[in-house]
Amino acid sequence: MHEYDHVVDSGKREEMDTGSRRDTQEGKGRHDLLPFWVYKRDAVHLENGAKKYGDGNWLLGQKSSRYLGSMLRHALAYGDGCRVEDHLAAVRWNAAGIMTNEIFTDRGIYPVEIHDLNDFLTIEGFNATLRSKAEAFNDELRKLGK
């Protein structure tokens, strides 16, 4: 068990009308603004996924492109009027998977290859994506002996 010897301090204070003081909420997110029903639907979606695949299966790692494809399919199914499952919760779940890949690759938990989405927003990203695709193509050719 971890033993902690301090409370993280931003150095900023918020004083209540009662005289009580707390560290500021600024920069910590406004979790109180997210409607409770969104949390509930997310939790139910995670429960359904755990029944199907097992607890924490997703933590074993899935490519970002796989999350993106699934996210778009769910968004399109919802837009097309399909209500056989919670497509909107699935959209949020798959977006969370991509966000997890960003964080876990930045921290070295997952290999960088798992976050495999194309980066066309900058010329550097575009060129890096093209180089990566060309290298992968050349690797495949080498495997085929060509």
N, C-alpha and C positions, 0 to 999 in steps of 0.2 A: 504494500500500500504506500502511495506517495504521501509524504509529509510536507505540507506547504508552510512557509514561514512569513508570507506577506500577501497583501491584496494589491493587485496591479493598480497603479495610480496614474491617471492622465495628467494630474496637476491642476485640472480644472474642477470647479465645484458648482453644484446646483444647490441653492438653499430653498427649503420649503417654507411655507407660511408659518409652520409650527416651530421653525428654528432648526429642524433637522437638516443635515447636509449629506449629500451623496456626490459621488463622482458623476460627471456629466454623461449623458446618453449619446452625445454627439459622436458620429462616426462609428457607432456600434450597430446601426440598423434600427429600424422602427418595427420590431416584431409585433407591436400592439396594433399596427395598422393593417396587418394581413388578416382578412376575415377568418374566423375560426372554422367555417365550413370548408375553406380551402385546405387547411391543415387536416381536417377530418377526411376529406376525399383523398388527399395524398396518403394518409395513414391506411385507409382501406385499400387503396391501389397497391401499396407495399405489402399489405397482408395477403392480398390475392396473388401477388407475384411470388411471395415466400411459399405459399401453398403449392404453386406450380413448379418452382425451381429450387426451393430451399432457402433458408435464411442466409443472407449475405452472399449469395451466388454471384451477384454483380460485382462484388469487391474483388473477385478473381481477375477481373479486367475484360473489357469489351472495347473494341475500336470505336472511336468517335464517329466514324462514317456509318457504323452500324446503328448507333444511337440516332444520328441525324436522319437516316433513312426511315427508321421506325417512327420518329417524331413527325416527320412529314406525312407518312401514311396515316397516322392517327389524326393529324390536323385535317387532312383531306377527307377522311371518313366522317369526321364530325361535320365538316362543312357540307358534305353530301347528305347529311340528315341521319346517318347511322347512329343508333343509340343502344346497340347491343352490349356495349361495355363503356366504361368511363374514358372516352378518348381524350378528353381535356386533361384528366389526371395523368394519362399516359404521355401526353405532350410535355407536361411539366416534369415528369419522371425522366424522360429521355434527355431533356435539356439539362437536368441535374446530373445525369451521367456524363455529359460532355463537360460540364463545369468541374466535376470530380476528376476527369481525365486531365484537364488543364492544371488543376492544383497538384494532382499526384505526379504528373510528369515534371512539373516545375520543381517538386521536392525530391525527385529521383525515386519515387516509390514504384511508378510504372515506367517502362521503357518509352522513350520519346515516340517510337513508332505507333504506339497505341492511340495517340492523338493525331490521327492521320487526315485531318481535314485540309483542303487546299487553302492557301493564303494568297488571295488575289487582290488584297486591299492596297498593297504597296508594290512598287516595281521590284523591290528586293524579294518580297514574298512570292511574287509571280515567277521571278527567275529561279528562286530556290525550289518552287514546286515543279517547274519544268525540268530542272536538273535532276530532281529526285525521281520524277517519272521516267526520264531518259535513262538514268542509272538502273532503275528497276527493269526497264525494257531490255537494256543491254545484258543484265544479269540473266534474264530469261533466255536470251539468245545464246549466251555462253553455256547455259545448262543444256540447251538443245544441240550444242556443238556447232553453232553457226557463227 
